[in-house]
Amino acid sequence: MAITLTEKAANHISRFLQRRGKGIGLRFGVQTTGCSGMSYKLEYVDEPDAGDVIFESHGVKVFVDPKSLPYLDGTELDFAREGLNEGFKFYNPNVTDSCGCGNSFKV
């Protein structure tokens, strides 16, 4: 099982944690919502939760709760700027369908 970050994503997270002045990594999970059933959830981590599975990519730690891991296994997070928009892109090999707005998915 693995979650990876591109170098761009890792650099973005590192810069944000430095500006924030605290934090040890990024929490990556899923929640039930949206047209297709699930959406991604990201938040910065100050302390790990019991049971977290921890991955490290380009020097950045990614914390995943055990319930989310089966839905996220093999996912790569990228960070992209497209015109005026910027944000994380998710390349999840488990996704079987996604909604038109791109905010939710089905596994």
N, C-alpha and C positions, 0 to 999 in steps of 0.2 A: 504494500500500500504506500502511496506517495502523493504528496501535494507539492508542486514546484512553483517557483516564481521566475519570471524572466528577469534579466538584469535591470531593465527599466522599472519594473514593479518593485524590485528590492530597493533600488535607489530612491524611488518615490517614498516608500515606507520609511526608510532610514532617515531621509530629510525631514519627514513629518514628525517622527519621534524625537529628533533633535530639536526642532522648533517647539514641540510640545513640552520638552524638558523632562519627560518621564516616559516610561513604558519599556516593555521588553520584547514586543512583537505584535503580531496581528492575529486576531481571532477570526476564523473563517468557518461559517456554518450555513445551515439551511433552515428555513422556517416555512410553515404551511401558509400559503397566501397566493393571490394572483389568479389569472385566468387558467393557467396550466397546472397549478397545484403547489409549486414550491418556488421559493426565491432565495437568492444568496443573502447572507448577512455577514457584514464585516464590522469589526470594532477593534480598537487598540487595546492591548492587554498590559495591565500594570502588575498583576499577579496571576499565575496559572490557576485553573480550577482543578480540583481532584479528578483524575481520570482523563485529563487532556492528553491527546496524542500530539507530539511535537515533531514538526519537520523543520529542517533548516535549509535555506536555499540562498546562495549569494550572501551569506552572513546574516540573514534575517530569519527569525523564528516565526513559524506559523503554527498556531494552536487550534486544534480541531476537537470538538466533543465527540465521544464515541458514537452517539446516535447519528450524527451528520456524516461521519466518515464513509459509510457504504455508498452514499450518494455523491461524494466528492472524490473518491479514490481515482487517481490518475489525472486530476484537474491541474491545469497550468493557469496561473494568474498573470496577466500582462497589464501594463499601464500604457494607455495611448492617448495622444492628443490629435483630434480631428477637427480642424477649423477652430471654432470657439469652444468646442466641447472637449472635455478630458475626463478620463475615468478608467476604472478597471475593466478588463475584458476577461471573460472566463472561457477557457477551452476545456470542456468537460466531456470526456468520451462516453459517459453514462447517459447523457441526455437523449431521449427518444423523440421529444417534441418540445416546442417552445411557442409562446404566444407572439402575436404580431408586434407588440410593443417591445419585446425583448426583455421584459422584467421578470418573467416567470418561466418555469420549465417543468417537464415531466420526465421521470426516470422509469 
